[in-house]
Each structure stands twice: as C-alpha cells, then as structure tokens.
C-alpha cells in the first residue's frame, strides 16, 4: 500500500470537493445500494451547512490518487442549538468551557475500508485537533459509525442526539 499523505483544506477547497466528499461518504458507509441517492443528498446538504460554520476545519488523507479518508468539524457557535444541546449533556467542567465558546465538534470521520486499522484516522485526528488544543472536543457522528475508533481514542459516550441522528462522544481533556 502506498504512503498516506495528510492535507488540511481551506473552506473554499472543501466546498470545491463536495461531490468527492459525498462519494467518500457513500463508500465509507457502504451505502451504494438502493436509496443511496437520498443518503448522499442528505450528506451534501449537511456538508454545505457545516462548511459555513465558524472555524470549520477539515483534513484529508490521500494515497497517490486515492482519497483514503477525511475528518472535519467546526466550533459550535455559542447560543446555537448544537452548542446548547451538547452543553446540556456535558460534564460540569466541560460544559463551562463549552459555554465560553470553546466547544469543537467533530462531525464526520470517514476512512475507506482498505485504509482502516492503519492509523489513518488517528493521524487525521492529530492534525485536525492540533489547532484546537484548548477546546472541549466532542464527536457527534452517525450512530455506530465510529465506535471502535472513538473508544480507542478514549472518548466517552455522552448520549444520543435526535436530528439528524447522532451519537455524542466527549474527547479526553487537553494533554
């Protein structure tokens, strides 16, 4: 297998790659059967909103011409629905930090099956979070999508979010 290179994308670059990201989403979640068009469209709509969020940050993993993975997130806006929802299920110290605008939410983690269990997700996380060391980190991912990785990263499950269905996981405190 070829070496994997990581790259941070700007908001503009991410927007330009929206169709590629939707293809990656479908591939990573094994959704290429009937009904995959609606799931893909749902991802594109979420992605379009996420790219506009404050401090949107995204990294990709490439191996030659192959997009092997992607991780992205954004700072949850103080007073926003997501920030308030998450703050209500966070432990007290983390909720106080989140209330001060220091809540970064990982919203998508995608690694194609051939590149799983090779440390790609961890490398993506390390690069993405290198800019957010003082933040409370929460992963809000589709149900069941990243359990193994989040547990390996020592994240603790906080609960379920309703719309769209997500599981909230609290990352370990800053090192």
N, CA and C atoms as an extended XYZ file, in Angstrom:
525
Properties=species:S:1:pos:R:3:atomname:S:1:resname:S:1:resid:I:1 pbc="F F F"
N         0.845       -1.174        0.000 N   UNK     1
C         0.000        0.000        0.000 CA  UNK     1
C         0.896        1.245        0.000 C   UNK     1
N         0.528        2.229       -0.796 N   UNK     2
C         1.308        3.462       -0.912 CA  UNK     2
C         1.209        4.290        0.366 C   UNK     2
N         2.163        5.174        0.539 N   UNK     3
C         2.176        6.058        1.706 CA  UNK     3
C         0.966        6.986        1.687 C   UNK     3
N         0.481        7.333        2.872 N   UNK     4
C        -0.683        8.206        3.007 CA  UNK     4
C        -0.200        9.593        3.407 C   UNK     4
N        -0.656       10.599        2.678 N   UNK     5
C        -0.296       11.984        2.941 CA  UNK     5
C        -1.524       12.729        3.436 C   UNK     5
N        -1.327       13.554        4.469 N   UNK     6
C        -2.418       14.339        5.028 CA  UNK     6
C        -2.368       15.754        4.481 C   UNK     6
N        -3.541       16.348        4.370 N   UNK     7
C        -3.635       17.703        3.834 CA  UNK     7
C        -4.795       18.426        4.507 C   UNK     7
N        -4.533       19.642        4.971 N   UNK     8
C        -5.594       20.480        5.539 CA  UNK     8
C        -6.203       21.273        4.381 C   UNK     8
N        -7.530       21.306        4.327 N   UNK     9
C        -8.219       22.038        3.268 CA  UNK     9
C        -8.817       23.323        3.814 C   UNK     9
N        -8.791       24.356        3.011 N   UNK    10
C        -9.475       25.596        3.368 CA  UNK    10
C       -10.971       25.385        3.149 C   UNK    10
N       -11.744       26.305        3.647 N   UNK    11
C       -13.203       26.257        3.443 CA  UNK    11
C       -13.518       26.216        1.940 C   UNK    11
N       -12.840       27.045        1.165 N   UNK    12
C       -13.070       27.096       -0.280 CA  UNK    12
C       -12.718       25.760       -0.934 C   UNK    12
N       -11.576       25.193       -0.564 N   UNK    13
C       -11.182       23.898       -1.123 CA  UNK    13
C       -12.185       22.810       -0.757 C   UNK    13
N       -12.675       22.838        0.475 N   UNK    14
C       -13.666       21.852        0.912 CA  UNK    14
C       -14.938       21.974        0.073 C   UNK    14
N       -15.385       23.209       -0.140 N   UNK    15
C       -16.581       23.412       -0.965 CA  UNK    15
C       -16.376       22.885       -2.379 C   UNK    15
N       -15.184       23.071       -2.908 N   UNK    16
C       -14.883       22.583       -4.262 CA  UNK    16
C       -14.859       21.055       -4.327 C   UNK    16
N       -14.643       20.402       -3.206 N   UNK    17
C       -14.545       18.944       -3.146 CA  UNK    17
C       -15.833       18.273       -2.661 C   UNK    17
N       -16.931       19.012       -2.639 N   UNK    18
C       -18.167       18.482       -2.054 CA  UNK    18
C       -18.635       17.181       -2.695 C   UNK    18
N       -18.574       17.065       -4.014 N   UNK    19
C       -19.022       15.838       -4.681 CA  UNK    19
C       -18.088       14.670       -4.357 C   UNK    19
N       -16.795       14.955       -4.291 N   UNK    20
C       -15.817       13.924       -3.928 CA  UNK    20
C       -16.073       13.454       -2.495 C   UNK    20
N       -16.386       14.399       -1.599 N   UNK    21
C       -16.678       14.047       -0.205 CA  UNK    21
C       -17.950       13.206       -0.109 C   UNK    21
N       -18.951       13.530       -0.922 N   UNK    22
C       -20.189       12.741       -0.922 CA  UNK    22
C       -19.909       11.319       -1.411 C   UNK    22
N       -19.074       11.177       -2.421 N   UNK    23
C       -18.691        9.845       -2.896 CA  UNK    23
C       -17.959        9.076       -1.794 C   UNK    23
N       -17.068        9.759       -1.087 N   UNK    24
C       -16.336        9.138        0.013 CA  UNK    24
C       -17.302        8.697        1.111 C   UNK    24
N       -18.274        9.533        1.443 N   UNK    25
C       -19.267        9.208        2.464 CA  UNK    25
C       -20.008        7.924        2.099 C   UNK    25
N       -20.471        7.844        0.865 N   UNK    26
C       -21.202        6.658        0.408 CA  UNK    26
C       -20.311        5.423        0.475 C   UNK    26
N       -19.069        5.553        0.026 N   UNK    27
C       -18.141        4.423        0.045 CA  UNK    27
C       -17.823        3.974        1.474 C   UNK    27
N       -17.538        4.920        2.340 N   UNK    28
C       -17.146        4.588        3.714 CA  UNK    28
C       -18.274        3.954        4.515 C   UNK    28
N       -19.495        4.325        4.205 N   UNK    29
C       -20.639        3.808        4.949 CA  UNK    29
C       -21.325        2.647        4.229 C   UNK    29
N       -20.738        2.184        3.103 N   UNK    30
C       -21.292        1.043        2.378 CA  UNK    30
C       -22.723        1.268        1.927 C   UNK    30
N       -22.986        2.442        1.367 N   UNK    31
C       -24.354        2.832        1.018 CA  UNK    31
C       -24.596        2.882       -0.486 C   UNK    31
N       -23.975        1.998       -1.246 N   UNK    32
C       -24.101        2.097       -2.696 CA  UNK    32
C       -25.284        1.324       -3.271 C   UNK    32
N       -26.224        0.877       -2.440 N   UNK    33
C       -27.401        0.153       -2.905 CA  UNK    33
C       -28.569        1.084       -3.170 C   UNK    33
N       -29.780        0.499       -3.246 N   UNK    34
C       -30.984        1.313       -3.454 CA  UNK    34
C       -31.145        2.338       -2.319 C   UNK    34
N       -31.575        3.513       -2.678 N   UNK    35
C       -31.773        4.553       -1.678 CA  UNK    35
C       -30.520        5.339       -1.349 C   UNK    35
N       -29.386        4.969       -1.947 N   UNK    36
C       -28.145        5.668       -1.624 CA  UNK    36
C       -28.159        7.110       -2.118 C   UNK    36
N       -28.940        7.386       -3.150 N   UNK    37
C       -29.023        8.756       -3.664 CA  UNK    37
C       -29.564        9.721       -2.627 C   UNK    37
N       -30.573        9.299       -1.885 N   UNK    38
C       -31.160       10.159       -0.846 CA  UNK    38
C       -30.188       10.357        0.309 C   UNK    38
N       -29.463        9.296        0.669 N   UNK    39
C       -28.478        9.398        1.754 CA  UNK    39
C       -27.350       10.334        1.327 C   UNK    39
N       -26.904       10.177        0.088 N   UNK    40
C       -25.843       11.040       -0.459 CA  UNK    40
C       -26.298       12.496       -0.450 C   UNK    40
N       -27.533       12.750       -0.876 N   UNK    41
C       -28.063       14.104       -0.905 CA  UNK    41
C       -28.157       14.682        0.502 C   UNK    41
N       -28.554       13.861        1.467 N   UNK    42
C       -28.598       14.307        2.857 CA  UNK    42
C       -27.229       14.712        3.348 C   UNK    42
N       -26.204       13.921        2.994 N   UNK    43
C       -24.835       14.281        3.366 CA  UNK    43
C       -24.453       15.621        2.738 C   UNK    43
N       -24.742       15.787        1.438 N   UNK    44
C       -24.377       17.038        0.757 CA  UNK    44
C       -25.035       18.250        1.422 C   UNK    44
N       -26.271       18.112        1.833 N   UNK    45
C       -26.958       19.225        2.497 CA  UNK    45
C       -26.306       19.547        3.846 C   UNK    45
N       -25.980       18.508        4.631 N   UNK    46
C       -25.291       18.727        5.910 CA  UNK    46
C       -23.920       19.345        5.672 C   UNK    46
N       -23.180       18.805        4.710 N   UNK    47
C       -21.834       19.289        4.417 CA  UNK    47
C       -21.874       20.771        4.044 C   UNK    47
N       -22.842       21.146        3.228 N   UNK    48
C       -22.967       22.549        2.819 CA  UNK    48
C       -23.170       23.460        4.028 C   UNK    48
N       -23.987       23.023        4.988 N   UNK    49
C       -24.188       23.804        6.226 CA  UNK    49
C       -22.924       23.808        7.076 C   UNK    49
N       -22.292       22.650        7.219 N   UNK    50
C       -21.108       22.537        8.077 CA  UNK    50
C       -19.961       23.411        7.583 C   UNK    50
N       -19.767       23.459        6.281 N   UNK    51
C       -18.662       24.254        5.725 CA  UNK    51
C       -18.812       25.728        6.092 C   UNK    51
N       -20.021       26.188        6.331 N   UNK    52
C       -20.273       27.587        6.667 CA  UNK    52
C       -20.152       27.882        8.155 C   UNK    52
N       -19.962       26.861        8.968 N   UNK    53
C       -19.878       27.047       10.421 CA  UNK    53
C       -18.579       27.772       10.807 C   UNK    53
N       -18.590       28.450       11.975 N   UNK    54
C       -17.374       29.138       12.445 CA  UNK    54
C       -16.229       28.146       12.636 C   UNK    54
N       -15.053       28.555       12.257 N   UNK    55
C       -13.839       27.755       12.435 CA  UNK    55
C       -13.948       26.360       11.837 C   UNK    55
N       -14.664       26.232       10.711 N   UNK    56
C       -14.713       24.947       10.013 CA  UNK    56
C       -13.278       24.528        9.719 C   UNK    56
N       -12.972       23.258        9.959 N   UNK    57
C       -11.618       22.749        9.748 CA  UNK    57
C       -11.740       21.337        9.185 C   UNK    57
N       -10.917       21.036        8.184 N   UNK    58
C       -11.017       19.746        7.505 CA  UNK    58
C        -9.642       19.263        7.078 C   UNK    58
N        -9.403       17.957        7.255 N   UNK    59
C        -8.172       17.333        6.767 CA  UNK    59
C        -8.547       16.086        5.972 C   UNK    59
N        -7.735       15.807        4.965 N   UNK    60
C        -7.944       14.616        4.147 CA  UNK    60
C        -6.677       13.773        4.160 C   UNK    60
N        -6.864       12.495        3.858 N   UNK    61
C        -5.755       11.548        3.726 CA  UNK    61
C        -5.788       11.035        2.293 C   UNK    61
N        -4.659       11.162        1.615 N   UNK    62
C        -4.565       10.717        0.226 CA  UNK    62
C        -3.402        9.756        0.080 C   UNK    62
N        -3.622        8.752       -0.745 N   UNK    63
C        -2.576        7.790       -1.073 CA  UNK    63
C        -2.515        7.732       -2.593 C   UNK    63
N        -1.528        8.408       -3.141 N   UNK    64
C        -1.493        8.544       -4.598 CA  UNK    64
C        -2.717        9.318       -5.040 C   UNK    64
N        -3.461        8.755       -5.985 N   UNK    65
C        -4.669        9.404       -6.488 CA  UNK    65
C        -5.916        9.000       -5.704 C   UNK    65
N        -5.746        8.198       -4.659 N   UNK    66
C        -6.878        7.684       -3.887 CA  UNK    66
C        -7.137        8.559       -2.667 C   UNK    66
N        -8.387        8.987       -2.509 N   UNK    67
C        -8.789        9.678       -1.280 CA  UNK    67
C        -9.089        8.588       -0.260 C   UNK    67
N        -8.226        8.467        0.736 N   UNK    68
C        -8.328        7.382        1.715 CA  UNK    68
C        -9.204        7.745        2.905 C   UNK    68
N        -9.355        9.038        3.184 N   UNK    69
C       -10.163        9.417        4.332 CA  UNK    69
C       -10.293       10.913        4.500 C   UNK    69
N       -11.137       11.282        5.448 N   UNK    70
C       -11.412       12.690        5.722 CA  UNK    70
C       -11.935       12.813        7.145 C   UNK    70
N       -11.604       13.907        7.786 N   UNK    71
C       -12.133       14.230        9.108 CA  UNK    71
C       -12.397       15.727        9.121 C   UNK    71
N       -13.574       16.119        9.596 N   UNK    72
C       -13.838       17.554        9.699 CA  UNK    72
C       -14.748       17.867       10.859 C   UNK    72
N       -14.714       19.138       11.220 N   UNK    73
C       -15.549       19.632       12.296 CA  UNK    73
C       -15.544       21.152       12.319 C   UNK    73
N       -16.118       21.705       13.370 N   UNK    74
C       -16.217       23.162       13.489 CA  UNK    74
C       -16.476       23.531       14.943 C   UNK    74
N       -16.263       24.796       15.239 N   UNK    75
C       -16.559       25.309       16.584 CA  UNK    75
C       -18.071       25.533       16.660 C   UNK    75
N       -18.705       24.933       17.664 N   UNK    76
C       -20.148       25.101       17.848 CA  UNK    76
C       -20.404       26.516       18.342 C   UNK    76
N       -21.217       27.230       17.623 N   UNK    77
C       -21.480       28.634       17.914 CA  UNK    77
C       -22.206       28.802       19.248 C   UNK    77
N       -21.667       29.680       20.100 N   UNK    78
C       -22.299       29.956       21.402 CA  UNK    78
C       -23.736       30.372       21.193 C   UNK    78
N       -24.625       29.760       21.969 N   UNK    79
C       -26.040       30.091       21.849 CA  UNK    79
C       -26.741       29.355       20.718 C   UNK    79
N       -25.983       28.612       19.916 N   UNK    80
C       -26.585       27.842       18.838 CA  UNK    80
C       -27.234       26.573       19.378 C   UNK    80
N       -28.108       25.991       18.595 N   UNK    81
C       -28.837       24.795       19.014 CA  UNK    81
C       -27.877       23.650       19.340 C   UNK    81
N       -26.887       23.411       18.476 N   UNK    82
C       -25.953       22.314       18.711 CA  UNK    82
C       -25.154       22.537       19.993 C   UNK    82
N       -24.626       23.728       20.165 N   UNK    83
C       -23.838       24.025       21.366 CA  UNK    83
C       -24.678       23.856       22.625 C   UNK    83
N       -25.910       24.353       22.598 N   UNK    84
C       -26.787       24.238       23.776 CA  UNK    84
C       -27.140       22.777       24.058 C   UNK    84
N       -27.433       22.023       23.007 N   UNK    85
C       -27.773       20.608       23.178 CA  UNK    85
C       -26.602       19.852       23.784 C   UNK    85
N       -25.412       20.069       23.249 N   UNK    86
C       -24.236       19.369       23.756 CA  UNK    86
C       -23.880       19.824       25.165 C   UNK    86
N       -23.981       21.115       25.423 N   UNK    87
C       -23.647       21.630       26.751 CA  UNK    87
C       -24.528       21.001       27.826 C   UNK    87
N       -25.774       20.672       27.465 N   UNK    88
C       -26.703       20.064       28.428 CA  UNK    88
C       -26.325       18.636       28.797 C   UNK    88
N       -25.499       17.966       27.996 N   UNK    89
C       -25.126       16.585       28.321 CA  UNK    89
C       -23.648       16.451       28.696 C   UNK    89
N       -22.930       17.571       28.705 N   UNK    90
C       -21.511       17.538       29.074 CA  UNK    90
C       -21.326       17.531       30.589 C   UNK    90
N       -20.224       16.939       31.068 N   UNK    91
C       -19.881       17.077       32.487 CA  UNK    91
C       -19.693       18.556       32.831 C   UNK    91
N       -19.824       18.904       34.092 N   UNK    92
C       -19.831       20.296       34.541 CA  UNK    92
C       -18.654       21.123       34.044 C   UNK    92
N       -17.411       20.625       34.215 N   UNK    93
C       -16.245       21.431       33.791 CA  UNK    93
C       -16.239       21.657       32.284 C   UNK    93
N       -16.578       20.621       31.529 N   UNK    94
C       -16.600       20.734       30.075 CA  UNK    94
C       -17.729       21.663       29.632 C   UNK    94
N       -18.864       21.619       30.321 N   UNK    95
C       -19.993       22.482       29.970 CA  UNK    95
C       -19.633       23.952       30.164 C   UNK    95
N       -18.864       24.249       31.214 N   UNK    96
C       -18.446       25.635       31.451 CA  UNK    96
C       -17.543       26.119       30.324 C   UNK    96
N       -16.610       25.290       29.907 N   UNK    97
C       -15.726       25.653       28.788 CA  UNK    97
C       -16.521       25.815       27.505 C   UNK    97
N       -17.462       24.898       27.276 N   UNK    98
C       -18.292       24.966       26.077 CA  UNK    98
C       -19.110       26.250       26.078 C   UNK    98
N       -19.616       26.638       27.260 N   UNK    99
C       -20.384       27.874       27.380 CA  UNK    99
C       -19.558       29.105       27.086 C   UNK    99
N       -18.238       28.974       27.226 N   UNK   100
C       -17.328       30.090       26.924 CA  UNK   100
C       -16.913       30.092       25.455 C   UNK   100
N       -17.538       29.244       24.638 N   UNK   101
C       -17.233       29.227       23.202 CA  UNK   101
C       -16.072       28.332       22.830 C   UNK   101
N       -15.677       27.424       23.703 N   UNK   102
C       -14.523       26.552       23.448 CA  UNK   102
C       -14.968       25.118       23.177 C   UNK   102
N       -15.981       24.950       22.324 N   UNK   103
C       -16.505       23.632       22.002 CA  UNK   103
C       -16.284       23.355       20.517 C   UNK   103
N       -15.425       22.389       20.223 N   UNK   104
C       -15.165       21.991       18.844 CA  UNK   104
C       -15.837       20.645       18.619 C   UNK   104
N       -16.616       20.549       17.541 N   UNK   105
C       -17.392       19.343       17.265 CA  UNK   105
C       -16.869       18.662       16.007 C   UNK   105
N       -16.431       17.425       16.156 N   UNK   106
C       -16.063       16.590       15.010 CA  UNK   106
C       -17.370       16.021       14.476 C   UNK   106
N       -17.671       16.296       13.211 N   UNK   107
C       -18.959       15.863       12.674 CA  UNK   107
C       -18.860       14.736       11.657 C   UNK   107
N       -17.730       14.539       11.045 N   UNK   108
C       -17.578       13.422       10.108 CA  UNK   108
C       -16.181       12.839       10.202 C   UNK   108
N       -16.131       11.525       10.272 N   UNK   109
C       -14.890       10.761       10.213 CA  UNK   109
C       -15.120        9.672        9.187 C   UNK   109
N       -14.359        9.721        8.102 N   UNK   110
C       -14.533        8.746        7.033 CA  UNK   110
C       -13.166        8.210        6.616 C   UNK   110
N       -13.015        6.894        6.657 N   UNK   111
C       -11.807        6.236        6.155 CA  UNK   111
C       -12.284        5.037        5.337 C   UNK   111
N       -11.819        4.947        4.089 N   UNK   112
C       -12.260        3.829        3.240 CA  UNK   112
C       -11.772        2.511        3.838 C   UNK   112
N       -12.536        1.449        3.658 N   UNK   113
C       -12.213        0.172        4.310 CA  UNK   113
C       -10.769       -0.297        4.123 C   UNK   113
N       -10.182       -0.133        2.962 N   UNK   114
C        -8.813       -0.615        2.713 CA  UNK   114
C        -7.767        0.091        3.573 C   UNK   114
N        -8.100        1.255        4.124 N   UNK   115
C        -7.142        2.036        4.908 CA  UNK   115
C        -7.468        2.050        6.405 C   UNK   115
N        -8.458        1.276        6.799 N   UNK   116
C        -8.803        1.200        8.216 CA  UNK   116
C        -7.795        0.334        8.946 C   UNK   116
N        -7.644        0.599       10.226 N   UNK   117
C        -6.719       -0.133       11.110 CA  UNK   117
C        -5.254        0.059       10.715 C   UNK   117
N        -4.983        1.165       10.035 N   UNK   118
C        -3.606        1.503        9.659 CA  UNK   118
C        -3.160        2.813       10.296 C   UNK   118
N        -3.970        3.352       11.200 N   UNK   119
C        -3.619        4.597       11.876 CA  UNK   119
C        -4.011        5.853       11.122 C   UNK   119
N        -4.731        5.712       10.011 N   UNK   120
C        -5.112        6.887        9.217 CA  UNK   120
C        -6.040        7.795       10.016 C   UNK   120
N        -7.045        7.230       10.654 N   UNK   121
C        -7.999        8.044       11.427 CA  UNK   121
C        -7.288        8.812       12.542 C   UNK   121
N        -6.359        8.161       13.219 N   UNK   122
C        -5.624        8.816       14.306 CA  UNK   122
C        -4.754        9.944       13.772 C   UNK   122
N        -4.111        9.726       12.656 N   UNK   123
C        -3.298       10.795       12.053 CA  UNK   123
C        -4.179       11.970       11.631 C   UNK   123
N        -5.359       11.679       11.073 N   UNK   124
C        -6.296       12.743       10.701 CA  UNK   124
C        -6.706       13.537       11.942 C   UNK   124
N        -7.042       12.821       13.018 N   UNK   125
C        -7.448       13.479       14.269 CA  UNK   125
C        -6.335       14.371       14.803 C   UNK   125
N        -5.115       13.843       14.830 N   UNK   126
C        -3.996       14.618       15.382 CA  UNK   126
C        -3.782       15.920       14.621 C   UNK   126
N        -3.853       15.854       13.295 N   UNK   127
C        -3.665       17.074       12.507 CA  UNK   127
C        -4.837       18.033       12.693 C   UNK   127
N        -6.055       17.511       12.629 N   UNK   128
C        -7.223       18.379       12.772 CA  UNK   128
C        -7.219       19.094       14.120 C   UNK   128
N        -6.964       18.349       15.188 N   UNK   129
C        -7.069       18.924       16.534 CA  UNK   129
C        -5.840       19.711       16.964 C   UNK   129
N        -4.788       19.711       16.158 N   UNK   130
C        -3.591       20.479       16.521 CA  UNK   130
C        -3.894       21.972       16.645 C   UNK   130
N        -4.949       22.438       16.032 N   UNK   131
C        -5.357       23.846       16.138 CA  UNK   131
C        -6.364       24.087       17.263 C   UNK   131
N        -6.797       23.051       17.914 N   UNK   132
C        -7.900       23.184       18.868 CA  UNK   132
C        -7.539       22.598       20.225 C   UNK   132
N        -6.312       22.800       20.666 N   UNK   133
C        -5.820       22.162       21.888 CA  UNK   133
C        -6.514       22.645       23.156 C   UNK   133
N        -7.058       23.858       23.172 N   UNK   134
C        -7.701       24.380       24.385 CA  UNK   134
C        -9.203       24.108       24.397 C   UNK   134
N        -9.713       23.460       23.387 N   UNK   135
C       -11.144       23.244       23.258 CA  UNK   135
C       -11.615       21.965       23.935 C   UNK   135
N       -12.896       21.963       24.279 N   UNK   136
C       -13.590       20.726       24.621 CA  UNK   136
C       -13.919       20.099       23.269 C   UNK   136
N       -13.530       18.852       23.097 N   UNK   137
C       -13.739       18.175       21.817 CA  UNK   137
C       -14.867       17.164       21.975 C   UNK   137
N       -15.868       17.305       21.134 N   UNK   138
C       -16.977       16.360       21.114 CA  UNK   138
C       -17.101       15.825       19.698 C   UNK   138
N       -17.262       14.517       19.571 N   UNK   139
C       -17.555       13.903       18.279 CA  UNK   139
C       -19.057       13.667       18.234 C   UNK   139
N       -19.715       14.175       17.205 N   UNK   140
C       -21.146       13.955       17.003 CA  UNK   140
C       -21.271       13.257       15.659 C   UNK   140
N       -21.242       11.941       15.690 N   UNK   141
C       -21.160       11.133       14.477 CA  UNK   141
C       -22.408       10.265       14.314 C   UNK   141
N       -22.643        9.773       13.087 N   UNK   142
C       -23.790        8.885       12.880 CA  UNK   142
C       -23.723        7.684       13.826 C   UNK   142
N       -24.871        7.183       14.270 N   UNK   143
C       -24.893        6.058       15.200 CA  UNK   143
C       -24.068        4.870       14.688 C   UNK   143
N       -23.190        4.380       15.541 N   UNK   144
C       -22.397        3.197       15.217 CA  UNK   144
C       -21.261        3.408       14.243 C   UNK   144
N       -21.162        4.588       13.650 N   UNK   145
C       -20.200        4.800       12.575 CA  UNK   145
C       -18.749        4.725       13.022 C   UNK   145
N       -18.457        5.199       14.200 N   UNK   146
C       -17.048        5.312       14.593 CA  UNK   146
C       -16.777        4.791       16.000 C   UNK   146
N       -17.628        3.921       16.509 N   UNK   147
C       -17.474        3.428       17.889 CA  UNK   147
C       -16.068        2.943       18.201 C   UNK   147
N       -15.548        2.067       17.372 N   UNK   148
C       -14.236        1.468       17.654 CA  UNK   148
C       -13.145        2.525       17.737 C   UNK   148
N       -13.150        3.439       16.785 N   UNK   149
C       -12.117        4.473       16.754 CA  UNK   149
C       -12.253        5.397       17.959 C   UNK   149
N       -13.464        5.839       18.250 N   UNK   150
C       -13.672        6.755       19.368 CA  UNK   150
C       -13.291        6.106       20.692 C   UNK   150
N       -13.616        4.857       20.854 N   UNK   151
C       -13.212        4.141       22.079 CA  UNK   151
C       -11.690        4.035       22.155 C   UNK   151
N       -11.057        3.727       21.029 N   UNK   152
C        -9.589        3.629       21.004 CA  UNK   152
C        -8.944        4.964       21.339 C   UNK   152
N        -9.609        6.061       21.014 N   UNK   153
C        -9.103        7.401       21.327 CA  UNK   153
C        -9.454        7.816       22.754 C   UNK   153
N       -10.071        6.951       23.537 N   UNK   154
C       -10.503        7.219       24.920 CA  UNK   154
C       -11.618        8.250       25.014 C   UNK   154
N       -12.462        8.320       24.010 N   UNK   155
C       -13.640        9.176       24.073 CA  UNK   155
C       -14.704        8.450       24.894 C   UNK   155
N       -15.540        9.216       25.598 N   UNK   156
C       -16.609        8.653       26.418 CA  UNK   156
C       -17.957        9.016       25.794 C   UNK   156
N       -18.808        8.027       25.641 N   UNK   157
C       -20.119        8.288       25.041 CA  UNK   157
C       -20.972        9.108       26.000 C   UNK   157
N       -21.538       10.209       25.469 N   UNK   158
C       -22.383       11.100       26.260 CA  UNK   158
C       -23.860       10.787       26.092 C   UNK   158
N       -24.253       10.409       24.880 N   UNK   159
C       -25.665       10.159       24.629 CA  UNK   159
C       -26.004       10.282       23.165 C   UNK   159
N       -27.293       10.355       22.902 N   UNK   160
C       -27.819       10.392       21.546 CA  UNK   160
C       -28.374       11.793       21.248 C   UNK   160
N       -28.213       12.218       20.012 N   UNK   161
C       -28.814       13.456       19.531 CA  UNK   161
C       -29.860       13.059       18.495 C   UNK   161
N       -30.959       13.791       18.437 N   UNK   162
C       -32.102       13.353       17.637 CA  UNK   162
C       -32.017       13.684       16.152 C   UNK   162
N       -31.769       14.923       15.792 N   UNK   163
C       -31.950       15.296       14.395 CA  UNK   163
C       -30.762       16.083       13.857 C   UNK   163
N       -30.044       15.547       12.873 N   UNK   164
C       -30.126       14.169       12.405 CA  UNK   164
C       -29.596       13.234       13.485 C   UNK   164
N       -29.935       11.948       13.405 N   UNK   165
C       -29.482       11.021       14.445 CA  UNK   165
C       -27.953       11.012       14.565 C   UNK   165
N       -27.473       11.285       15.760 N   UNK   166
C       -26.040       11.331       16.034 CA  UNK   166
C       -25.783       10.776       17.421 C   UNK   166
N       -24.575       10.296       17.632 N   UNK   167
C       -24.111        9.933       18.963 CA  UNK   167
C       -23.058       10.953       19.362 C   UNK   167
N       -23.145       11.431       20.588 N   UNK   168
C       -22.191       12.414       21.085 CA  UNK   168
C       -21.159       11.704       21.964 C   UNK   168
N       -19.892       11.986       21.704 N   UNK   169
C       -18.769       11.398       22.438 CA  UNK   169
C       -17.845       12.516       22.889 C   UNK   169
N       -17.459       12.502       24.153 N   UNK   170
C       -16.567       13.523       24.703 CA  UNK   170
C       -15.136       13.049       24.603 C   UNK   170
N       -14.286       13.887       24.008 N   UNK   171
C       -12.882       13.565       23.904 CA  UNK   171
C       -12.165       13.781       25.223 C   UNK   171
N       -11.019       13.133       25.399 N   UNK   172
C       -10.253       13.337       26.630 CA  UNK   172
C        -9.793       14.792       26.714 C   UNK   172
N        -9.547       15.263       27.923 N   UNK   173
C        -9.099       16.643       28.131 CA  UNK   173
C        -7.772       16.928       27.461 C   UNK   173
N        -7.416       18.226       27.332 N   UNK   174
C        -6.138       18.592       26.712 CA  UNK   174
C        -4.966       17.953       27.427 C   UNK   174
N        -3.970       17.594       26.654 N   UNK   175
C        -2.773       16.937       27.221 CA  UNK   175
C        -1.885       17.944       27.913 C   UNK   175
